[in-house]
Amino acid sequence: MQLQLNDREAPDDLRRRAAIAAGLVTLAFLGIVARLFVLQVGQGENWLTLSESNRMRVSRIAPTRGVILDRNGEALVDNRSSFDVVVVPEDAKNLDDTIRQVSEFLGAEPPTREQVIAAARQRPPYEATVIYRDVDFDKVVVPLETHRLEWPGIGLELGPLRTYPRHEIASHLLGYVGEIAPGELGSKPEYRMGDMIGKFGAEKAWENTLRGSPGGRQVEVDALGRRLRVLSEVPETPGRNVVLTLDLRLQAFAEQMLEGREGAIAVLDPNDGAILALASRPAFDPNEFARGIGPTAWKRLLDDKKKPLNNRATQGLYPPGSTFKIVTAAAALETGTVTPFTRVFCPGHMRYAGRDYHCWNRRGHGSVDLHDALVKSCDVYFYQVGLKMGVDTIAEYAHRFGLGEPTGIALDHEKAGLIPTADWKVKRFKEEWFAGETLSVAIGQGYVLATPLQMANVVATLANGGTRWKPRYVDRIEGADGSVEKAEPVALGDAGLRKSTLLQIRDALRDVVNLPGGTGKKAKLPTIEMGGKTGTSQVFRMTHQTKTAGMARHLRDHAWFVAFAPVDEPEIAIAVLAEHAGTGGGATAAPIARDVADFWFGMTRGRDYQQTGAGAPLREAALDPASADAEKHAARMAAAALRPGRVEMDDDVRREVSHRRGGAAGAASRG
Amino acid sequence: MPRWMIDRRLLSHFDVLLLATMVSIVALGGVTVYSATFDPAHPTVHSFAWKQAMWGSAGLLAALLMCSFDYRKLEAWAPLAYAAGLLLLLSLPFIGTTVSGSRRWISLGPVSIQPSEMGKLALIVMLARHFHRHDPPEGLEPRDLLVPALLTLPPALLVLKQPDLGTAGIFMLVAASMTVLAGLSRRTWLLILAAALLAIPAWPMLRSHLKPYQLKRIETFLDPAQDPLGSGYHVIQSKIAIGSGGLRGKGYLHGTQNQLDFLPEQHTDFIFSVYSEEWGFLGAIVLVSLYLALVFRGLVVVGRAKDRFGALIAFGVLANVFWQAVINLGMTTGMLPVVGITLPFFSYGGSSLVTLMAGLGLVLNISMRRHLF
């Protein structure tokens, strides 16, 4: 092989440049070695820790939330599984875009888009965040599968969902859960974005009991989050069940009695403050919140003029009207302002300081003593004794009955009500108290404000001999391990009333209902003596009382009735309030209280008790021998009667209910 | 003497050390590819490592083939090789296979070839030919840079179109390195210096004209830590892998970052992270030293080359190895942006390995024939 010699050899300058290049190359590689030294020898330990945590992920095991049961074990709040549309941020290319596209496709606004995104950003990127709860699997699975490639990170997961099987029944008391708000996280380190938390009612008040504590699982994973093996596991502690003192049957019936009205009913056991029913209407469906309420639905509830979110039993403030005369009467007897024999002449009005104060009965009651004055609800009598005692004495006794301060029931935003004093007015309005204003206070008008629950507690205190119990709705707490924690009744104080005072007033209240001339005669039960007091509270002050159905609705009077039964050995205390009823407490509220009491005795007294009220047909169903579990059956009937078609029930129960409902209407019209 | 036989004198000048260095790197690479693609669930399946071994053998053959002829014949073949390379790159948009959004491969039955690698070698030879023929005594004037630029830009731009920003950059760096070796005139150096000085105040001006998202893109490119779930994810995982290797490493097949698939592109772009995690700082020193030895030994060949053509070819091949190695190491250790450059001789990839080894074969060729003429 003959090679031609090339005359152009690599010259010196080329060799020189190659040497310079060698120097530069050395520098570059030295730089890399230095960098490696810093990374591997200098910071090696730190990176090692990071690599260890990299392969280990701590995943949380969410605890099962405790359920809420009524006193007979009926589920009021339960859990079930739901299909949720979730996003795994790590897999999603662009979180905002992906969520927007999915929501456009599903044609539904995600409940809280910003919150979903915030949750997804704050939690580990490998954890799924729920966008839509409780979707229809059949509707959603096909589109999600077809768009799997376009929407990476979107998937369907089976998750727990809080359900309220009775829908609106007891919604204000039970409350609801929702995803924790970003602002709450700071004060609650044990929660994370996207966690469910009680937001209202018992769900909120008993959050720590219901929630349980989450477990944890250390899992070794690869970069795709695929689980390789479980390194260690701390089991979760499920939440405990809360068993209420509430009776679902009575609750459902009470709400039925308020159907179509705005109002509240509180039924207490006067002997220990246990709440048997706490109804507020109109109500809402907590299921909407558990699924994640959309902004439109939320706004609709908030803007509703009838304020369905308001728990009227504990948050509604109303002048108690004549029901307050119980307090004035007790004060008058205790202070010796009157004796049972003190008589006052009622001409139908009373002139004081140049003004006429009317009795509701403008023809006058004639000569009345305390007993007559309560039975006929004579205003003039109470004007006179109120004037003699002064506002501060009335206030003192009002406080002894628990008015003017929250009852302490474990529900948020309970209102204190208002019991005015002379000092209060100076502080509040920078004005002296006028004696004329005491007249209004004596009959529960003017500045006096109370909640229906407070008024129920007033009669309960009277009925049980003077002990003021804290109203409570939890009977016991049952752990998953079988442990039972009984809730003890809490006595808040004693009204400090003489036996004779109590007997005097109770006797009068018995006659309010049971005497033909009593204002509460529509509350009369055939076989059990009930005591009660009517009240008609003015919303708008008028010089001459005109109670007409034609008046603007928001100006119409509220109707009150407070009651306890049986008079001699009280088992229940009831307060009924119907907003803007237009008619007096005796006409509107007393029959409701009667039916509620009648329903209660129908359930508790068995066949010996002759039930006559609107609830009678439902009780017949409860005592039907064909039913294996009569009590449960009755509860189902009561609930079903209220919301036909919305409570899960089998078809023959449904048929039976619709049949019974027809019967109920007939019974009511007969009475 | 038959044409195919090699002169005994040539064999005596064969640079065994250079070949041994290269083979060591390739062998280490193969072993690491095995680890990077090791699947504990299927411990007997290691197709990547087998393929890499096959490609390594093919590369060795290619290198020896490249020694078998007088490299000066390339001066005549260069235009043809260059044209063929361009044609392949041009045909990519039509016959190329798309892999993760980029057309870089031509599929030939069981194997795929990467035309950009062959194009690079063709460009090196073509540029060497040009500088060999065009050697002004006072060095290259600015106008002398026009032809090299016209030779470099077409293949570089075609690669950029694939898109493969990293490889296009390597084309430019290799061409620039060869131009500097060929010698620049004083005037040209001054001009480059002036241009560099002008560029410094230009950046803030450009910056103010960029839209926020454009700026953000540039910033995360330069500093991936700003986007830990996007581009920063790779760098952070790579740094965790390398750093956690410590002084001695976690042991072969025991790199958790690697075995648990936290590393992206673990057998190609980020193979150094796998290696460093398992072999530690000491292992990394060994590998970096091998690269340093390879480049040094190659520069010795450049210095001893009998002619300017040979020196320039050898320098071009070494510049390619050097730039790729430095950029890859800088990228995996988090010093440079992630641009998708593989570690030469080490990363998995058939046509790249074969072309690189063939290129080094040319260096061996030049070394062998340094005393012949």
Interface residues (C-beta under 8 A of the other chain):
Chain A: M1 L3 Q4 L5 N6 R8 E9 A10 P11 D13 L14 R15 R17 A18 A19 A21 A22 V25 T26 A28 F29 I32 V33 R35 L36 F37 L39 Q40 V41 Q43 G44 E45 N46 W47 L48 L50 S51 E52 N54 R55 E90 P125 E220 V221 D222 A223 L224 L228
Chain B: M1 R3 M5 D7 D70 R72 H132 D135 S177 V180 L181 G183 L229 Q237 K239 I240 A241 I242 G243 S244 G245 G246 L247 T256 Q257 L260 D261 F262 L263 S276 E277 G280 F281 A284 I285 V288 Y291 L292 V295 F296 L299 V302 G303 R304 A305 K306 D307 R308 F309 G310 A311 F315 F322 V326 L329 G330 T333 G334 M335 R369 L372 F373
